[in-house]
Amino acid sequence: MIIRRAFDICVNKQHIFKSVVSSPHSTLSPFNLGGDGGAILKSLSTNVYENLAVEDWIHDNVDLQGKNILFLWRNSSAVVIGRHQNPWQECNLKLMRQHGIQLARRRSGGGTVYHDMGNINMTFFTTKKKYDRMKNLNMITKSLNKLRPQMDVRPTERLDLLLNGHFKVSGTAAKLGRTNAYHHCTLLCNSDRAVLSSVLKSPCQGLKSNATPSVPSPVKNLLEEDPTLDCGIIMDSIVTEYTTQYGLDHHIILIEPKDEATLPGISKMTQDLQTWEWVFGKTPKFSVSTSFKLGYKLSSAMVTLNIDVKNGIIDSCNIKLPQHWLPSEMSEHLASHLIGNKFCPSETTRLTSALLRTCPQNEELHHKWNILCENVASVM
Protein backbone atom coordinates (compact mmCIF):
# COMPACT_ATOMS: atom_id res chain seq x y z
CA MET A 1 0.00 0.00 0.00
CA ILE A 2 1.28 3.46 -0.89
CA ILE A 3 0.59 6.20 1.61
CA ARG A 4 1.30 9.84 0.87
CA ARG A 5 2.56 11.53 4.03
CA ALA A 6 2.71 15.24 4.51
CA PHE A 7 5.96 16.81 5.59
CA ASP A 8 4.66 19.18 8.22
CA ILE A 9 6.30 21.55 10.65
CA CYS A 10 3.84 20.47 13.34
CA VAL A 11 4.88 16.80 13.54
CA ASN A 12 5.63 14.69 16.54
CA LYS A 13 9.24 15.28 17.59
CA GLN A 14 9.85 11.53 17.64
CA HIS A 15 9.33 11.48 13.86
CA ILE A 16 11.44 14.46 12.88
CA PHE A 17 14.63 14.37 10.85
CA LYS A 18 16.38 17.59 11.78
CA SER A 19 18.35 18.81 8.84
CA VAL A 20 20.86 21.63 8.73
CA VAL A 21 20.25 23.82 5.70
CA SER A 22 23.60 24.87 4.30
CA SER A 23 23.61 28.68 4.34
CA PRO A 24 25.57 31.50 5.94
CA HIS A 25 23.01 31.38 8.77
CA SER A 26 22.37 27.66 9.33
CA THR A 27 18.90 26.91 10.57
CA LEU A 28 17.11 23.74 11.63
CA SER A 29 14.26 22.53 9.49
CA PRO A 30 12.02 19.51 10.17
CA PHE A 31 11.91 16.64 7.67
CA ASN A 32 9.52 13.87 8.62
CA LEU A 33 10.79 10.55 7.34
CA GLY A 34 8.69 8.26 9.47
CA GLY A 35 10.82 7.03 12.34
CA ASP A 36 14.40 6.43 13.32
CA GLY A 37 15.03 3.49 10.96
CA GLY A 38 14.79 5.50 7.77
CA ALA A 39 12.33 5.68 4.90
CA ILE A 40 11.49 4.90 1.30
CA LEU A 41 10.80 7.92 -0.89
CA LYS A 42 9.32 7.99 -4.38
CA SER A 43 9.30 10.97 -6.71
CA LEU A 44 6.10 12.24 -8.28
CA SER A 45 8.17 13.84 -11.04
CA THR A 46 9.60 12.38 -14.23
CA ASN A 47 11.84 15.42 -14.84
CA VAL A 48 15.51 14.45 -14.70
CA TYR A 49 16.67 17.82 -13.33
CA GLU A 50 14.08 17.82 -10.55
CA ASN A 51 14.95 14.29 -9.47
CA LEU A 52 18.70 14.92 -9.49
CA ALA A 53 18.05 18.03 -7.40
CA VAL A 54 16.14 15.97 -4.82
CA GLU A 55 19.13 13.66 -4.52
CA ASP A 56 21.46 16.54 -3.78
CA TRP A 57 18.98 18.26 -1.46
CA ILE A 58 18.74 15.17 0.73
CA HIS A 59 22.51 14.69 0.65
CA ASP A 60 23.16 18.32 1.63
CA ASN A 61 20.37 18.89 4.14
CA VAL A 62 19.36 15.71 5.95
CA ASP A 63 21.14 14.32 9.00
CA LEU A 64 21.56 10.66 8.00
CA GLN A 65 23.03 9.50 11.29
CA GLY A 66 21.19 6.30 12.12
CA LYS A 67 19.05 6.57 8.99
CA ASN A 68 18.82 4.61 5.74
CA ILE A 69 16.89 6.20 2.90
CA LEU A 70 15.95 4.69 -0.45
CA PHE A 71 14.79 7.14 -3.12
CA LEU A 72 12.97 5.71 -6.15
CA TRP A 73 12.52 7.74 -9.33
CA ARG A 74 11.93 7.45 -13.06
CA ASN A 75 12.54 9.99 -15.81
CA SER A 76 11.19 10.86 -19.21
CA SER A 77 13.76 10.38 -21.99
CA ALA A 78 17.11 11.81 -20.92
CA VAL A 79 20.83 11.16 -21.13
CA VAL A 80 22.72 11.60 -17.87
CA ILE A 81 26.48 12.05 -17.91
CA GLY A 82 28.87 11.77 -14.98
CA ARG A 83 30.38 14.74 -13.16
CA HIS A 84 33.69 14.57 -15.04
CA GLN A 85 32.50 13.54 -18.50
CA ASN A 86 32.43 15.16 -21.94
CA PRO A 87 28.94 15.21 -23.52
CA TRP A 88 30.32 15.64 -27.06
CA GLN A 89 32.35 12.46 -26.48
CA GLU A 90 29.57 10.50 -24.80
CA CYS A 91 26.40 11.03 -26.80
CA ASN A 92 24.78 12.13 -30.05
CA LEU A 93 23.77 15.68 -29.16
CA LYS A 94 22.29 16.44 -32.58
CA LEU A 95 20.00 13.41 -32.43
CA MET A 96 18.98 14.29 -28.88
CA ARG A 97 18.09 17.84 -29.90
CA GLN A 98 16.01 16.53 -32.81
CA HIS A 99 14.02 14.20 -30.56
CA GLY A 100 13.76 16.46 -27.52
CA ILE A 101 15.85 14.19 -25.30
CA GLN A 102 17.26 16.12 -22.36
CA LEU A 103 20.91 16.10 -21.32
CA ALA A 104 21.84 16.30 -17.65
CA ARG A 105 25.12 16.26 -15.77
CA ARG A 106 24.85 14.69 -12.33
CA ARG A 107 27.08 15.51 -9.36
CA SER A 108 28.38 11.98 -8.99
CA GLY A 109 31.08 10.34 -11.09
CA GLY A 110 30.70 7.30 -13.29
CA GLY A 111 29.60 6.83 -16.87
CA THR A 112 26.80 7.93 -19.14
CA VAL A 113 23.35 6.33 -18.95
CA TYR A 114 20.07 6.64 -20.83
CA HIS A 115 16.85 7.11 -18.86
CA ASP A 116 13.25 6.65 -19.92
CA MET A 117 10.11 5.39 -18.23
CA GLY A 118 11.28 1.80 -18.70
CA ASN A 119 14.27 2.45 -16.44
CA ILE A 120 14.13 2.48 -12.62
CA ASN A 121 16.51 4.74 -10.70
CA MET A 122 17.41 4.01 -7.08
CA THR A 123 19.40 6.19 -4.70
CA PHE A 124 20.67 4.77 -1.41
CA PHE A 125 21.46 7.41 1.20
CA THR A 126 23.62 6.67 4.26
CA THR A 127 26.32 8.29 6.29
CA LYS A 128 29.74 8.20 4.66
CA LYS A 129 30.86 5.58 7.19
CA LYS A 130 28.04 3.20 6.24
CA TYR A 131 28.36 3.70 2.49
CA ASP A 132 28.43 0.24 0.85
CA ARG A 133 27.62 -0.12 -2.85
CA MET A 134 27.99 -3.90 -2.93
CA LYS A 135 25.52 -4.27 -0.06
CA ASN A 136 22.96 -2.29 -2.02
CA LEU A 137 23.52 -4.28 -5.21
CA ASN A 138 23.20 -7.55 -3.30
CA MET A 139 19.89 -6.30 -1.92
CA ILE A 140 18.63 -5.61 -5.44
CA THR A 141 19.72 -9.00 -6.76
CA LYS A 142 18.17 -10.72 -3.76
CA SER A 143 14.85 -9.00 -4.45
CA LEU A 144 15.00 -10.04 -8.11
CA ASN A 145 15.91 -13.61 -7.22
CA LYS A 146 12.93 -13.84 -4.89
CA LEU A 147 10.69 -12.39 -7.57
CA ARG A 148 11.96 -14.66 -10.35
CA PRO A 149 14.27 -17.44 -9.01
CA GLN A 150 15.18 -18.51 -12.55
CA MET A 151 16.56 -15.08 -13.43
CA ASP A 152 20.35 -14.87 -13.20
CA VAL A 153 21.27 -11.33 -12.11
CA ARG A 154 24.53 -10.79 -10.24
CA PRO A 155 26.78 -7.88 -9.22
CA THR A 156 30.25 -7.57 -10.70
CA GLU A 157 33.57 -6.32 -9.40
CA ARG A 158 32.91 -3.13 -11.38
CA LEU A 159 29.75 -2.73 -9.28
CA ASP A 160 27.37 -3.24 -12.19
CA LEU A 161 24.59 -5.80 -12.42
CA LEU A 162 24.81 -8.43 -15.15
CA LEU A 163 22.02 -10.59 -16.55
CA ASN A 164 23.09 -14.11 -17.53
CA GLY A 165 26.71 -13.14 -16.88
CA HIS A 166 26.86 -10.98 -20.00
CA PHE A 167 24.19 -8.28 -20.34
CA LYS A 168 24.43 -5.13 -18.26
CA VAL A 169 21.11 -4.21 -16.62
CA SER A 170 22.41 -1.66 -14.15
CA GLY A 171 25.04 1.05 -14.01
CA THR A 172 26.19 2.55 -10.75
CA ALA A 173 27.75 5.75 -9.41
CA ALA A 174 28.18 7.54 -6.10
CA LYS A 175 28.82 10.81 -4.34
CA LEU A 176 30.71 10.90 -1.05
CA GLY A 177 30.44 14.09 0.97
CA ARG A 178 32.01 15.08 4.26
CA THR A 179 29.50 13.15 6.39
CA ASN A 180 26.82 11.89 3.99
CA ALA A 181 26.96 9.71 0.91
CA TYR A 182 24.69 8.35 -1.74
CA HIS A 183 24.94 5.50 -4.19
CA HIS A 184 22.59 5.54 -7.15
CA CYS A 185 22.03 2.98 -9.86
CA THR A 186 19.79 2.27 -12.81
CA LEU A 187 17.81 -0.87 -13.57
CA LEU A 188 16.83 -1.59 -17.17
CA CYS A 189 13.31 -2.98 -17.09
CA ASN A 190 11.74 -2.04 -20.40
CA SER A 191 13.79 0.81 -21.90
CA ASP A 192 13.82 1.58 -25.60
CA ARG A 193 17.11 -0.07 -26.49
CA ALA A 194 17.10 1.28 -30.05
CA VAL A 195 17.02 4.85 -28.74
CA LEU A 196 19.52 3.98 -26.00
CA SER A 197 22.10 2.65 -28.46
CA SER A 198 21.66 5.52 -30.93
CA VAL A 199 21.90 8.42 -28.46
CA LEU A 200 24.85 6.90 -26.57
CA LYS A 201 26.97 6.83 -29.72
CA SER A 202 28.89 10.03 -30.40
CA PRO A 203 29.41 11.06 -34.04
CA CYS A 204 32.18 13.47 -33.04
CA GLN A 205 35.45 12.77 -34.86
CA GLY A 206 38.96 13.74 -33.76
CA LEU A 207 38.07 14.60 -30.17
CA LYS A 208 40.82 14.39 -27.56
CA SER A 209 39.97 14.73 -23.90
CA ASN A 210 41.05 13.72 -20.42
CA ALA A 211 37.40 13.39 -19.37
CA THR A 212 36.27 10.11 -17.84
CA PRO A 213 35.12 7.87 -20.72
CA SER A 214 32.21 5.46 -20.45
CA VAL A 215 32.88 1.73 -20.94
CA PRO A 216 30.47 0.35 -23.57
CA SER A 217 28.67 -2.85 -22.59
CA PRO A 218 25.97 -5.04 -24.15
CA VAL A 219 22.65 -4.35 -22.44
CA LYS A 220 19.31 -6.09 -22.10
CA ASN A 221 15.99 -5.36 -20.44
CA LEU A 222 14.73 -7.55 -17.62
CA LEU A 223 11.38 -7.75 -19.44
CA GLU A 224 13.12 -9.28 -22.44
CA GLU A 225 14.09 -12.12 -20.12
CA ASP A 226 10.66 -12.33 -18.49
CA PRO A 227 7.78 -10.44 -20.20
CA THR A 228 5.47 -11.02 -17.22
CA LEU A 229 7.40 -8.40 -15.25
CA ASP A 230 6.82 -4.66 -15.24
CA CYS A 231 8.42 -1.68 -13.49
CA GLY A 232 5.78 -1.66 -10.75
CA ILE A 233 6.29 -5.33 -9.86
CA ILE A 234 10.07 -4.89 -9.77
CA MET A 235 9.93 -1.72 -7.68
CA ASP A 236 7.57 -3.35 -5.20
CA SER A 237 9.91 -6.32 -4.83
CA ILE A 238 12.86 -3.98 -4.17
CA VAL A 239 10.81 -2.05 -1.61
CA THR A 240 9.86 -5.28 0.16
CA GLU A 241 13.47 -6.43 0.39
CA TYR A 242 14.66 -3.01 1.56
CA THR A 243 12.04 -2.82 4.32
CA THR A 244 12.93 -6.32 5.45
CA GLN A 245 16.64 -5.54 5.55
CA TYR A 246 16.24 -2.34 7.58
CA GLY A 247 13.17 -3.19 9.63
CA LEU A 248 10.94 -0.52 8.10
CA ASP A 249 7.24 -0.51 7.33
CA HIS A 250 6.16 -0.79 3.70
CA HIS A 251 4.95 2.80 3.45
CA ILE A 252 6.29 4.89 0.63
CA ILE A 253 6.55 8.66 1.05
CA LEU A 254 5.72 10.48 -2.19
CA ILE A 255 7.94 13.48 -2.90
CA GLU A 256 6.97 16.48 -5.00
CA PRO A 257 10.29 18.01 -6.15
CA LYS A 258 8.72 21.41 -6.76
CA ASP A 259 7.60 21.75 -3.13
CA GLU A 260 9.65 24.59 -1.65
CA ALA A 261 7.84 24.27 1.69
CA THR A 262 9.18 20.73 2.10
CA LEU A 263 12.48 21.19 0.28
CA PRO A 264 13.55 24.82 0.76
CA GLY A 265 15.93 25.91 -1.95
CA ILE A 266 15.04 23.04 -4.29
CA SER A 267 13.99 25.34 -7.16
CA LYS A 268 17.41 26.99 -7.27
CA MET A 269 19.13 23.58 -7.20
CA THR A 270 16.95 22.40 -10.08
CA GLN A 271 17.66 25.53 -12.10
CA ASP A 272 21.40 25.21 -11.54
CA LEU A 273 21.38 21.68 -12.98
CA GLN A 274 19.79 22.98 -16.20
CA THR A 275 22.23 25.80 -16.95
CA TRP A 276 24.56 25.60 -19.94
CA GLU A 277 27.40 26.49 -17.60
CA TRP A 278 26.80 23.29 -15.59
CA VAL A 279 25.74 20.82 -18.29
CA PHE A 280 28.36 21.83 -20.86
CA GLY A 281 30.63 24.33 -19.11
CA LYS A 282 31.86 21.80 -16.55
CA THR A 283 33.35 19.64 -19.29
CA PRO A 284 37.11 19.12 -18.81
CA LYS A 285 39.28 20.85 -21.40
CA PHE A 286 39.30 19.11 -24.78
CA SER A 287 40.26 19.58 -28.42
CA VAL A 288 38.73 18.65 -31.76
CA SER A 289 40.89 18.06 -34.82
CA THR A 290 38.97 16.97 -37.87
CA SER A 291 38.65 17.46 -41.61
CA PHE A 292 35.72 17.37 -43.99
CA LYS A 293 34.91 17.94 -47.63
CA LEU A 294 32.92 20.93 -48.82
CA GLY A 295 31.18 21.11 -52.17
CA TYR A 296 29.55 23.87 -54.16
CA LYS A 297 28.28 23.20 -57.68
CA LEU A 298 31.20 21.53 -59.45
CA SER A 299 33.93 22.67 -57.05
CA SER A 300 35.02 21.04 -53.80
CA ALA A 301 37.61 21.55 -51.08
CA MET A 302 38.97 19.78 -48.02
CA VAL A 303 38.82 21.74 -44.77
CA THR A 304 40.95 21.14 -41.68
CA LEU A 305 39.45 22.33 -38.40
CA ASN A 306 41.30 22.53 -35.07
CA ILE A 307 39.50 23.81 -31.97
CA ASP A 308 40.49 23.90 -28.31
CA VAL A 309 37.67 24.14 -25.79
CA LYS A 310 37.96 25.16 -22.13
CA ASN A 311 34.95 25.34 -19.79
CA GLY A 312 32.76 24.84 -22.84
CA ILE A 313 34.17 28.01 -24.46
CA ILE A 314 36.25 28.02 -27.65
CA ASP A 315 39.78 28.87 -26.53
CA SER A 316 41.50 28.67 -29.91
CA CYS A 317 40.37 27.95 -33.46
CA ASN A 318 42.11 27.35 -36.75
CA ILE A 319 40.37 26.73 -40.09
CA LYS A 320 42.39 25.85 -43.17
CA LEU A 321 41.00 25.42 -46.69
CA PRO A 322 42.26 26.21 -50.20
CA GLN A 323 42.50 29.89 -51.07
CA HIS A 324 40.94 29.28 -54.49
CA TRP A 325 37.76 27.92 -52.92
CA LEU A 326 37.30 30.62 -50.29
CA PRO A 327 39.57 33.59 -49.54
CA SER A 328 41.69 32.86 -46.48
CA GLU A 329 40.69 36.14 -44.86
CA MET A 330 37.08 34.87 -44.70
CA SER A 331 37.98 31.62 -42.94
CA GLU A 332 40.37 33.48 -40.63
CA HIS A 333 37.62 35.99 -39.89
CA LEU A 334 35.30 33.15 -38.87
CA ALA A 335 37.95 31.43 -36.74
CA SER A 336 38.88 34.60 -34.84
CA HIS A 337 35.26 35.44 -34.05
CA LEU A 338 34.51 31.91 -32.79
CA ILE A 339 37.12 32.33 -30.04
CA GLY A 340 35.46 33.27 -26.77
CA ASN A 341 32.08 31.85 -27.78
CA LYS A 342 30.35 28.71 -26.56
CA PHE A 343 31.13 25.46 -28.36
CA CYS A 344 27.48 25.35 -29.31
CA PRO A 345 25.75 25.03 -32.72
CA SER A 346 22.93 27.48 -32.01
CA GLU A 347 25.31 30.18 -30.77
CA THR A 348 27.65 29.54 -33.69
CA THR A 349 24.74 29.85 -36.13
CA ARG A 350 23.72 33.19 -34.62
CA LEU A 351 27.30 34.42 -34.79
CA THR A 352 27.85 33.35 -38.40
CA SER A 353 24.53 34.89 -39.49
CA ALA A 354 25.69 38.23 -38.08
CA LEU A 355 29.12 37.87 -39.69
CA LEU A 356 27.56 37.15 -43.09
CA ARG A 357 26.57 40.79 -43.36
CA THR A 358 30.25 41.75 -43.30
CA CYS A 359 31.21 39.38 -46.11
CA PRO A 360 31.86 40.57 -49.66
CA GLN A 361 28.64 41.02 -51.66
CA ASN A 362 29.21 38.02 -53.85
CA GLU A 363 26.57 35.30 -54.26
CA GLU A 364 29.03 32.44 -54.72
CA LEU A 365 31.14 33.50 -51.73
CA HIS A 366 27.99 33.80 -49.61
CA HIS A 367 26.96 30.25 -50.51
CA LYS A 368 30.43 28.87 -49.79
CA TRP A 369 30.60 30.80 -46.52
CA ASN A 370 27.27 29.33 -45.41
CA ILE A 371 28.40 25.81 -46.33
CA LEU A 372 31.58 26.25 -44.28
CA CYS A 373 29.69 27.67 -41.29
CA GLU A 374 27.09 24.88 -41.35
CA ASN A 375 29.82 22.25 -41.33
CA VAL A 376 31.72 23.91 -38.50
CA ALA A 377 28.51 24.13 -36.44
CA SER A 378 27.73 20.47 -37.14
CA VAL A 379 30.92 19.48 -35.31
CA MET A 380 29.36 20.90 -32.14
Summary of the structure (lengths in Angstrom):
residues: 380
radius of gyration: 24.6
end to end distance: 48.3
largest distance: 80.7
contacts: 1214
relative contact order: 0.13
helix: 33%
strand: 28%
